[in-house]
Amino acid sequence: MLEELNQDMKTAMKAKDRENLTTIRMLKSALQLEQINKGEELTEDEELTVLSREKKQRVESLNEFKAAGREDLVEKLEKELSIVDRYLPEQLSEDEVTQIVHDAIEQTGADSMKDMGKVMGAVLPKVKGKADGSLVSSIVKKELSQ
């Protein structure tokens, strides 16, 4: 991932594309910081975790800026999100997540909201980096409350 970011950073520099360059640098910095904290190379899963965290932070900020009517910042964050999304795997649809949740409910034998932790524990590793945690959580709640 770092190599891909380095290549994209060089391309953005040559093209004098400040928006791409700034966002790519932030992503690279976040990955390198995580790698330094860990003390060794990151696995692909760990890289996905870092990128997902970066996306989540931007989505939360985007929602806050929309609520505050800060359209100038909303536009900037939307562009950053589109850049972050290029490095994440394709996102699962709500139907695909629902199917994974159904499978996990069957596997764990869950039958009430008390079993939500078991179901989430089974689902999250399967959708890591491919679905938003709040979407997964809401689908699990909906399915367990039926």
N, CA, C and O of each residue as an XYZ file, in Angstrom:
584
protein
N       0.829     -1.195      0.000
C       0.000      0.000      0.000
C       0.875      1.262      0.000
O       0.601      2.212     -0.733
N       1.922      1.263      0.821
C       2.799      2.436      0.861
C       3.446      2.700     -0.497
O       3.604      3.848     -0.911
N       3.813      1.627     -1.177
C       4.428      1.779     -2.510
C       3.424      2.402     -3.490
O       3.773      3.287     -4.271
N       2.191      1.931     -3.436
C       1.147      2.482     -4.310
C       0.917      3.966     -3.993
O       0.767      4.785     -4.900
N       0.890      4.300     -2.700
C       0.712      5.695     -2.308
C       1.886      6.555     -2.787
O       1.693      7.685     -3.237
N       3.111      6.007     -2.685
C       4.285      6.740     -3.160
C       4.183      7.036     -4.651
O       4.466      8.151     -5.089
N       3.778      6.035     -5.427
C       3.639      6.223     -6.872
C       2.579      7.275     -7.188
O       2.787      8.148     -8.031
N       1.437      7.179     -6.499
C       0.358      8.139     -6.732
C       0.766      9.539     -6.286
O       0.352     10.533     -6.883
N       1.579      9.612     -5.234
C       2.055     10.898     -4.748
C       2.961     11.556     -5.803
O       2.856     12.754     -6.063
N       3.840     10.761     -6.397
C       4.719     11.285     -7.450
C       3.904     11.786     -8.632
O       4.176     12.857     -9.175
N       2.907     11.009     -9.024
C       2.042     11.400    -10.140
C       1.332     12.715     -9.831
O       1.254     13.600    -10.683
N       0.811     12.838     -8.602
C       0.105     14.062     -8.205
C       1.056     15.253     -8.177
O       0.677     16.364     -8.547
N       2.294     15.021     -7.739
C       3.289     16.101     -7.727
C       3.569     16.600     -9.136
O       3.596     17.803     -9.393
N       3.779     15.649    -10.047
C       4.080     16.020    -11.439
C       2.914     16.773    -12.070
O       3.106     17.697    -12.860
N       1.703     16.361    -11.707
C       0.509     16.996    -12.274
C       0.125     18.272    -11.521
O      -0.819     18.964    -11.901
N       0.862     18.575    -10.456
C       0.571     19.737     -9.604
C      -0.869     19.696     -9.084
O      -1.560     20.714     -9.028
N      -1.295     18.499     -8.709
C      -2.645     18.256     -8.186
C      -2.597     18.303     -6.658
O      -2.365     17.288     -6.002
N      -2.818     19.485     -6.110
C      -2.663     19.706     -4.668
C      -3.646     18.883     -3.832
O      -3.270     18.335     -2.796
N      -4.918     18.793     -4.282
C      -5.922     18.072     -3.492
C      -5.543     16.601     -3.333
O      -5.542     16.062     -2.226
N      -5.222     15.963     -4.457
C      -4.808     14.564     -4.397
C      -3.555     14.413     -3.547
O      -3.475     13.523     -2.700
N      -2.600     15.268     -3.770
C      -1.320     15.180     -3.076
C      -1.502     15.288     -1.565
O      -0.938     14.494     -0.812
N      -2.273     16.250     -1.130
C      -2.492     16.455      0.306
C      -3.151     15.231      0.942
O      -2.723     14.773      2.001
N      -4.175     14.711      0.305
C      -4.890     13.558      0.861
C      -4.005     12.315      0.856
O      -3.988     11.564      1.831
N      -3.280     12.094     -0.220
C      -2.390     10.928     -0.298
C      -1.318     11.025      0.787
O      -0.972     10.027      1.418
N      -0.800     12.226      0.996
C       0.206     12.404      2.058
C      -0.382     12.077      3.429
O       0.289     11.463      4.260
N      -1.626     12.480      3.671
C      -2.268     12.175      4.955
C      -2.432     10.670      5.145
O      -2.189     10.144      6.231
N      -2.844      9.983      4.085
C      -3.017      8.534      4.165
C      -1.675      7.850      4.415
O      -1.565      6.957      5.255
N      -0.667      8.282      3.676
C       0.668      7.703      3.829
C       1.189      7.940      5.245
O       1.771      7.045      5.859
N       0.982      9.120      5.742
C       1.420      9.472      7.092
C       0.724      8.598      8.135
O       1.366      8.117      9.069
N      -0.574      8.394      7.980
C      -1.321      7.565      8.925
C      -0.800      6.124      8.912
O      -0.658      5.501      9.964
N      -0.518      5.602      7.718
C       0.011      4.234      7.605
C       1.409      4.135      8.217
O       1.721      3.170      8.915
N       2.238      5.128      7.953
C       3.593      5.093      8.495
C       3.586      5.220     10.015
O       4.375      4.563     10.694
N       2.711      6.049     10.549
C       2.612      6.203     12.001
C       2.198      4.882     12.642
O       2.758      4.477     13.661
N       1.236      4.229     12.052
C       0.782      2.931     12.564
C       1.916      1.913     12.507
O       2.098      1.120     13.431
N       2.668      1.942     11.425
C       3.795      1.021     11.258
C       4.868      1.291     12.318
O       5.435      0.352     12.876
N       5.144      2.546     12.593
C       6.129      2.906     13.619
C       5.649      2.443     14.989
O       6.423      1.889     15.768
N       4.380      2.670     15.278
C       3.820      2.239     16.571
C       3.879      0.733     16.746
O       4.115      0.232     17.846
N       3.663      0.015     15.651
C       3.694     -1.451     15.699
C       5.129     -1.969     15.745
O       5.399     -3.002     16.357
N       6.033     -1.263     15.108
C       7.429     -1.670     15.098
C       7.791     -2.647     14.004
O       8.902     -3.176     13.980
N       6.862     -2.889     13.101
C       7.124     -3.783     11.961
C       6.143     -3.465     10.846
O       5.227     -2.659     11.006
N       6.364     -4.129      9.695
C       5.491     -3.911      8.537
C       4.043     -4.230      8.892
O       3.771     -5.133      9.683
N       3.123     -3.482      8.303
C       1.701     -3.726      8.510
C       1.213     -4.829      7.580
O       1.669     -4.946      6.442
N       0.283     -5.633      8.077
C      -0.353     -6.619      7.213
C      -1.405     -5.903      6.375
O      -1.739     -4.748      6.640
N      -1.917     -6.585      5.376
C      -2.945     -5.993      4.530
C      -4.181     -5.627      5.351
O      -4.797     -4.586      5.122
N      -4.543     -6.493      6.315
C      -5.689     -6.218      7.184
C      -5.463     -4.961      8.015
O      -6.371     -4.147      8.184
N      -4.262     -4.812      8.525
C      -3.946     -3.633      9.335
C      -3.973     -2.364      8.484
O      -4.413     -1.312      8.949
N      -3.509     -2.460      7.259
C      -3.581     -1.312      6.353
C      -5.035     -0.935      6.090
O      -5.384      0.246      6.076
N      -5.881     -1.942      5.882
C      -7.308     -1.690      5.669
C      -7.925     -1.017      6.888
O      -8.761     -0.123      6.759
N      -7.506     -1.456      8.070
C      -8.027     -0.873      9.304
C      -7.682      0.605      9.378
O      -8.529      1.427      9.726
N      -6.445      0.945      9.051
C      -6.006      2.348      9.085
C      -6.795      3.165      8.059
O      -7.287      4.249      8.373
N      -6.912      2.653      6.850
C      -7.636      3.387      5.807
C      -9.116      3.530      6.157
O      -9.720      4.572      5.902
N      -9.692      2.492      6.736
C     -11.099      2.560      7.150
C     -11.280      3.609      8.242
O     -12.267      4.345      8.250
N     -10.332      3.671      9.152
C     -10.388      4.668     10.230
C     -10.316      6.078      9.640
O     -11.048      6.971     10.066
N      -9.430      6.273      8.659
C      -9.312      7.583      8.007
C     -10.625      7.956      7.311
O     -11.062      9.105      7.367
N     -11.238      6.986      6.665
C     -12.508      7.247      5.985
C     -13.584      7.601      7.001
O     -14.348      8.546      6.804
N     -13.639      6.841      8.084
C     -14.661      7.075      9.102
C     -14.529      8.480      9.685
O     -15.532      9.163      9.892
N     -13.293      8.914      9.950
C     -13.078     10.260     10.483
C     -13.611     11.316      9.520
O     -14.228     12.296      9.938
N     -13.373     11.113      8.256
C     -13.829     12.086      7.268
C     -15.349     12.082      7.129
O     -15.960     13.137      6.958
N     -15.953     10.913      7.202
C     -17.416     10.825      7.111
C     -18.051     11.539      8.302
O     -19.026     12.274      8.141
N     -17.497     11.323      9.500
C     -18.032     11.984     10.687
C     -17.891     13.505     10.570
O     -18.821     14.243     10.894
N     -16.739     13.964     10.111
C     -16.528     15.410      9.931
C     -17.482     15.954      8.873
O     -18.039     17.042      9.027
N     -17.666     15.196      7.807
C     -18.560     15.615      6.738
C     -19.969     15.838      7.280
O     -20.608     16.844      6.971
N     -20.445     14.899      8.084
C     -21.793     15.024      8.659
C     -21.897     16.253      9.567
O     -22.908     16.957      9.554
N     -20.850     16.505     10.353
C     -20.847     17.676     11.233
C     -20.848     18.967     10.423
O     -21.570     19.910     10.748
N     -20.039     19.006      9.368
C     -19.976     20.212      8.546
C     -21.293     20.454      7.810
O     -21.717     21.599      7.652
N     -21.942     19.375      7.358
C     -23.242     19.533      6.696
C     -24.255     20.114      7.671
O     -25.017     21.014      7.320
N     -24.260     19.592      8.905
C     -25.196     20.073      9.918
C     -24.937     21.542     10.253
O     -25.869     22.281     10.570
N     -23.672     21.967     10.182
C     -23.313     23.343     10.505
C     -23.445     24.272      9.298
O     -23.236     25.479      9.421
N     -23.790     23.716      8.129
C     -23.956     24.518      6.935
C     -22.649     25.017      6.337
O     -22.624     26.048      5.666
N     -21.571     24.295      6.575
C     -20.247     24.695      6.060
C     -19.995     24.023      4.709
O     -19.214     23.077      4.617
N     -20.654     24.512      3.679
C     -20.570     23.913      2.351
C     -19.153     23.936      1.778
O     -18.784     23.051      1.006
N     -18.352     24.948      2.152
C     -16.976     25.019      1.667
C     -16.170     23.812      2.146
O     -15.379     23.247      1.391
N     -16.377     23.423      3.404
C     -15.656     22.281      3.955
C     -16.268     20.952      3.511
O     -15.563     19.951      3.384
N     -17.573     20.947      3.278
C     -18.254     19.735      2.809
C     -17.677     19.309      1.466
O     -17.367     18.136      1.257
N     -17.537     20.259      0.566
C     -17.012     19.962     -0.773
C     -15.593     19.403     -0.694
O     -15.264     18.437     -1.382
N     -14.755     20.010      0.144
C     -13.371     19.566      0.315
C     -13.327     18.125      0.841
O     -12.567     17.295      0.343
N     -14.156     17.844      1.855
C     -14.156     16.502      2.435
C     -14.712     15.455      1.473
O     -14.253     14.312      1.469
N     -15.681     15.828      0.671
C     -16.217     14.881     -0.313
C     -15.140     14.474     -1.306
O     -15.066     13.314     -1.711
N     -14.305     15.431     -1.697
C     -13.197     15.119     -2.612
C     -12.184     14.207     -1.922
O     -11.685     13.257     -2.524
N     -11.884     14.503     -0.649
C     -10.958     13.648      0.102
C     -11.499     12.230      0.223
O     -10.758     11.260      0.062
N     -12.791     12.112      0.505
C     -13.401     10.784      0.622
C     -13.298      9.995     -0.675
O     -13.058      8.788     -0.652
N     -13.476     10.665     -1.798
C     -13.381      9.947     -3.079
C     -11.956      9.440     -3.290
O     -11.759      8.378     -3.881
N     -10.964     10.189     -2.812
C      -9.570      9.755     -2.937
C      -9.303      8.573     -2.005
O      -8.667      7.599     -2.407
N      -9.785      8.653     -0.760
C      -9.605      7.552      0.201
C     -10.263      6.279     -0.332
O      -9.708      5.188     -0.201
N     -11.442      6.421     -0.929
C     -12.170      5.254     -1.453
C     -11.393      4.503     -2.528
O     -11.573      3.296     -2.694
N     -10.530      5.207     -3.256
C      -9.731      4.536     -4.304
C      -8.820      3.467     -3.716
O      -8.474      2.511     -4.409
N      -8.428      3.606     -2.465
C      -7.487      2.677     -1.846
C      -8.178      1.596     -1.019
O      -7.527      0.677     -0.521
N      -9.476      1.708     -0.878
C     -10.239      0.697     -0.144
C     -10.891     -0.264     -1.124
O     -11.166      0.103     -2.267
N     -11.142     -1.503     -0.681
C     -11.848     -2.437     -1.571
C     -13.259     -1.924     -1.873
O     -13.794     -1.076     -1.160
N     -13.838     -2.452     -2.933
C     -15.202     -2.063     -3.293
C     -16.132     -2.368     -2.121
O     -16.044     -3.428     -1.501
N     -17.025     -1.421     -1.830
C     -17.932     -1.560     -0.694
C     -19.060     -2.540     -1.025
O     -19.546     -2.604     -2.155
N     -19.458     -3.298     -0.004
C     -20.554     -4.243     -0.154
C     -21.881     -3.494     -0.153
O     -22.018     -2.454      0.492
N     -22.854     -4.031     -0.881
C     -24.185     -3.427     -0.871
C     -24.899     -3.819      0.425
O     -24.468     -4.726      1.138
N     -25.985     -3.128      0.711
C     -26.758     -3.431      1.919
C     -27.288     -4.866      1.867
O     -27.333     -5.549      2.890
N     -27.689     -5.324      0.672
C     -28.184     -6.697      0.524
C     -27.087     -7.721      0.827
O     -27.338     -8.739      1.472
N     -25.870     -7.439      0.354
C     -24.754     -8.357      0.613
C     -24.426     -8.421      2.098
O     -24.157     -9.496      2.633
N     -24.449     -7.271      2.762
C     -24.188     -7.237      4.201
C     -25.294     -7.989      4.943
O     -25.021     -8.740      5.879
N     -26.537     -7.784      4.521
C     -27.664     -8.478      5.150
C     -27.501     -9.992      5.031
O     -27.782    -10.718      5.983
N     -27.054    -10.471      3.880
C     -26.839    -11.907      3.688
C     -25.741    -12.423      4.620
O     -25.883    -13.494      5.211
N     -24.664    -11.677      4.752
C     -23.572    -12.071      5.656
C     -24.080    -12.111      7.089
O     -23.716    -13.006      7.851
N     -24.920    -11.145      7.464
C     -25.499    -11.113      8.818
C     -26.391    -12.334      9.030
O     -26.323    -12.976     10.078
N     -27.227    -12.659      8.044
C     -28.085    -13.855      8.147
C     -27.241    -15.109      8.380
O     -27.554    -15.926      9.246
N     -26.170    -15.252      7.599
C     -25.286    -16.414      7.750
C     -24.680    -16.461      9.149
O     -24.592    -17.527      9.758
N     -24.264    -15.303      9.655
C     -23.648    -15.238     10.981
C     -24.657    -15.572     12.072
O     -24.312    -16.215     13.064
N     -25.894    -15.141     11.896
C     -26.941    -15.449     12.883
C     -27.180    -16.954     12.924
O     -27.334    -17.533     13.999
N     -27.210    -17.586     11.750
C     -27.377    -19.042     11.695
C     -26.191    -19.755     12.333
O     -26.369    -20.699     13.103
N     -24.971    -19.301     12.008
C     -23.759    -19.911     12.550
C     -23.704    -19.832     14.066
O     -23.370    -20.812     14.732
N     -24.033    -18.668     14.611
C     -23.899    -18.459     16.053
C     -25.123    -18.923     16.829
O     -25.068    -19.049     18.052
N     -26.213    -19.176     16.141
C     -27.443    -19.590     16.824
C     -28.079    -18.433     17.577
O     -28.831    -18.652     18.527
N     -27.791    -17.221     17.172
C     -28.323    -16.038     17.848
C     -29.824    -15.938     17.627
O     -30.334    -16.244     16.550
N     -30.527    -15.497     18.686
C     -31.964    -15.362     18.546
C     -32.532    -14.122     19.235
O     -33.745    -13.913     19.219
N     -31.680    -13.302     19.835
C     -32.169    -12.075     20.465
C     -31.060    -11.026     20.487
O     -29.924    -11.293     20.097
N     -31.411     -9.841     20.946
C     -30.450     -8.740     21.017
C     -29.302     -9.059     21.979
O     -28.228     -8.465     21.879
N     -29.523     -9.995     22.910
C     -28.447    -10.384     23.835
C     -27.262    -10.975     23.069
O     -26.127    -10.923     23.541
N     -27.526    -11.529     21.904
C     -26.489    -12.195     21.109
C     -25.825    -11.262     20.087
O     -25.076    -11.723     19.226
N     -26.090     -9.973     20.177
C     -25.558     -9.040     19.187
C     -24.030     -9.083     19.136
O     -23.446     -9.033     18.054
N     -23.389     -9.176     20.279
C     -21.925     -9.223     20.329
C     -21.373    -10.415     19.573
O     -20.380    -10.301     18.855
N     -22.027    -11.570     19.739
C     -21.595    -12.781     19.026
C     -21.705    -12.589     17.520
O     -20.791    -12.930     16.769
N     -22.829    -12.041     17.092
C     -23.074    -11.854     15.664
C     -22.089    -10.831     15.083
O     -21.504    -11.056     14.024
N     -21.915     -9.716     15.781
C     -20.970     -8.688     15.304
C     -19.564     -9.269     15.221
O     -18.830     -8.982     14.275
N     -19.185    -10.078     16.195
C     -17.866    -10.708     16.193
C     -17.666    -11.625     14.997
O     -16.551    -11.767     14.495
N     -18.744    -12.245     14.543
C     -18.663    -13.134     13.386
C     -18.694    -12.356     12.070
O     -18.067    -12.766     11.094
N     -19.417    -11.242     12.039
C     -19.610    -10.487     10.800
C     -18.434     -9.555     10.487
O     -17.965     -9.513      9.350
N     -17.965     -8.819     11.475
C     -16.965     -7.771     11.217
C     -15.702     -8.252     10.505
O     -15.230     -7.559      9.603
N     -15.130     -9.408     10.866
C     -13.943     -9.836     10.112
C     -14.234    -10.099      8.626
O     -13.349     -9.952      7.784
N     -15.461    -10.482      8.313
C     -15.818    -10.786      6.926
C     -16.026     -9.529      6.083
O     -15.882     -9.564      4.861
N     -16.366     -8.419      6.740
C     -16.674     -7.199      5.992
C     -15.640     -6.098      6.208
O     -15.852     -4.956      5.799
N     -14.534     -6.434      6.844
C     -13.513     -5.433      7.187
C     -13.086     -4.637      5.954
O     -12.627     -5.202      4.961
N     -13.245     -3.328      6.038
C     -12.859     -2.446      4.946
C     -13.840     -2.426      3.788
O     -13.685     -1.640      2.853
N     -14.856     -3.289      3.845
C     -15.801     -3.386      2.734
C     -17.188     -2.869      3.097
O     -18.049     -2.737      2.227
N     -17.409     -2.573      4.389
C     -18.710     -2.063      4.818
C     -18.523     -1.225      6.070
O     -17.656     -1.503      6.899
N     -19.337     -0.209      6.192
C     -19.288      0.674      7.341
C     -19.831     -0.049      8.573
O     -20.855     -0.728      8.506
N     -19.138      0.104      9.686
C     -19.531     -0.570     10.929
C     -20.916     -0.183     11.405
O     -21.631     -1.019     11.956
N     -21.313      1.073     11.205
C     -22.646      1.497     11.644
C     -23.733      0.843     10.789
O     -24.814      0.537     11.292
N     -23.456      0.629      9.512
C     -24.407     -0.080      8.654
C     -24.560     -1.521      9.133
O     -25.675     -2.029      9.247
N     -23.440     -2.171      9.411
C     -23.469     -3.559      9.900
C     -24.251     -3.630     11.199
O     -25.113     -4.493     11.366
N     -23.956     -2.731     12.110
C     -24.621     -2.707     13.408
C     -26.131     -2.532     13.261
O     -26.904     -3.226     13.922
N     -26.551     -1.614     12.403
C     -27.989     -1.386     12.236
C     -28.681     -2.603     11.615
O     -29.815     -2.921     11.974
N     -28.007     -3.279     10.690
C     -28.599     -4.476     10.076
C     -28.694     -5.601     11.101
O     -29.703     -6.303     11.161
N     -27.651     -5.775     11.906
C     -27.685     -6.815     12.945
C     -28.822     -6.530     13.919
O     -29.574     -7.441     14.264
N     -28.961     -5.296     14.366
C     -30.055     -4.933     15.291
C     -31.402     -5.236     14.664
O     -32.279     -5.808     15.310
N     -31.567     -4.851     13.403
C     -32.843     -5.063     12.713
C     -33.164     -6.555     12.618
O     -34.293     -6.972     12.878
N     -32.169     -7.351     12.246
C     -32.391     -8.786     12.063
C     -32.652     -9.503     13.395
O     -33.471    -10.420     13.454
N     -31.966     -9.091     14.450
C     -32.145     -9.741     15.748
C     -33.432     -9.319     16.438
O     -33.924    -10.037     17.308
N     -33.982     -8.181     16.073
C     -35.199     -7.715     16.730
C     -36.471     -8.226     16.035
O     -37.583     -7.924     16.469
N     -36.301     -8.982     14.980
C     -37.495     -9.520     14.259
C     -38.019    -10.769     14.927
O     -39.002    -11.350     14.467
